[in-house]
């Protein structure tokens, strides 16, 4: 049996070469910034659901605990969306969640403020991130990278 670190025995006792490390996909600035904003927003949206529950801000006839459910589900959807922002439809889905959170201001005005603040950050992340990606691609093309 070989004593090299790259050789590992399998169940039959034979040595086999170790797998090459997995190469990570390069992420652009737009994707990175948008996913960061959505990730942080998910925390705030979850807390917003707790606010809806605590203030009993849902319309009459709807149990207050639905505020927690809304916060948890929307937070999970934001996290899931942060994984697909590499696609244009993922960016559009992120915009849909921004609009939905702003509309939550009809239930609790503070949610509109949260939606507007994070919407502005999401706009900056997607617009400036795309600009950085274009600049980096142009720079790489002229440098031959």
C-alpha positions in Angstrom: 0.0 0.0 0.0 1.3 3.4 -0.9 2.0 6.0 1.8 1.1 9.0 -0.3 -1.6 11.3 1.1 -3.2 11.3 -2.4 -3.8 7.6 -2.2 -6.7 6.3 -0.1 -7.6 2.7 0.3 -11.1 1.6 -0.8 -13.1 -1.2 0.8 -11.2 -3.8 -1.0 -7.9 -2.5 0.4 -6.6 -1.3 -3.0 -5.2 2.2 -3.2 -6.9 4.7 -5.4 -6.0 8.3 -6.2 -7.8 11.0 -4.3 -10.3 13.1 -6.2 -9.3 16.5 -7.5 -10.7 19.4 -5.5 -14.0 20.7 -6.9 -13.6 24.0 -8.8 -16.1 26.6 -7.6 -18.1 28.5 -10.1 -17.1 32.2 -10.4 -19.8 34.5 -9.1 -20.3 38.0 -10.5 -20.7 41.1 -8.4 -24.5 41.3 -9.2 -25.1 37.8 -8.0 -23.0 38.2 -4.9 -24.4 41.5 -3.8 -28.0 40.6 -4.6 -27.7 37.3 -2.6 -26.2 39.2 0.4 -29.0 41.7 0.4 -31.7 39.0 0.2 -30.0 37.0 2.9 -29.9 39.9 5.4 -33.5 40.9 4.4 -34.7 37.4 5.3 -33.7 38.0 8.9 -35.6 41.3 9.0 -38.6 39.8 7.3 -38.7 37.0 9.9 -38.6 39.6 12.7 -41.4 41.5 10.8 -43.5 38.4 11.1 -43.0 38.4 14.8 -44.0 42.0 14.9 -47.3 41.1 13.0 -47.9 38.5 15.6 -47.1 40.6 18.6 -49.1 43.6 17.5 -51.9 41.4 16.2 -51.7 43.5 13.0 -53.4 41.0 10.8 -57.0 41.7 9.7 -59.9 40.5 11.9 -60.7 36.9 11.5 -57.1 35.9 10.9 -55.3 34.4 13.9 -52.2 36.3 15.0 -49.9 33.3 14.7 -50.3 33.6 10.9 -47.9 36.5 11.2 -45.1 34.2 12.3 -46.0 31.8 9.5 -45.9 34.6 6.9 -42.5 35.8 8.3 -41.0 32.3 8.2 -42.3 31.4 4.7 -41.2 34.7 3.2 -37.8 34.5 4.9 -37.3 31.0 3.4 -38.4 32.2 0.0 -35.9 35.1 0.2 -33.1 32.6 1.1 -34.1 30.3 -1.8 -34.2 33.2 -4.2 -30.7 34.2 -3.1 -29.6 30.9 -4.6 -31.0 31.6 -8.0 -30.0 35.2 -8.6 -27.5 34.1 -11.1 -30.4 33.9 -13.6 -32.4 36.9 -14.8 -35.6 35.4 -13.6 -34.0 35.1 -10.1 -33.3 38.8 -10.1 -36.9 39.4 -11.2 -38.2 37.1 -8.4 -36.2 39.2 -5.9 -37.9 42.3 -7.2 -41.3 40.6 -6.7 -40.4 39.9 -3.0 -39.4 43.6 -2.6 -42.8 44.7 -3.9 -44.6 42.2 -1.6 -42.7 43.4 1.4 -43.6 47.1 0.6 -47.2 46.0 0.2 -47.0 44.5 3.7 -47.0 48.2 4.8 -50.8 48.0 4.6 -50.6 45.6 7.6 -47.9 47.4 9.5 -46.4 50.7 8.2 -42.9 49.7 9.4 -42.9 46.9 6.8 -43.2 49.5 4.1 -40.1 51.2 5.5 -38.2 47.9 5.5 -39.4 47.2 2.0 -38.3 50.6 0.7 -34.9 50.4 2.4 -34.1 46.9 1.3 -35.6 47.6 -2.1 -33.1 50.5 -2.5 -30.2 48.2 -1.4 -31.4 45.5 -3.9 -31.6 48.1 -6.7 -28.1 49.2 -5.9 -26.8 45.7 -5.7 -28.3 44.6 -9.0 -27.6 47.8 -11.0 -24.1 48.5 -9.7 -23.3 44.8 -9.6 -24.2 44.4 -13.3 -22.1 47.5 -14.0 -19.1 46.0 -12.2 -19.5 42.7 -14.0 -19.5 44.5 -17.4 -16.4 46.5 -16.5 -14.6 43.4 -15.3 -15.5 41.5 -18.4 -14.3 44.3 -20.6 -11.1 44.5 -18.6 -10.6 40.7 -18.9 -11.1 40.9 -22.6 -8.5 43.6 -23.1 -6.0 41.8 -20.9 -6.5 38.5 -22.5 -7.6 36.8 -19.2 
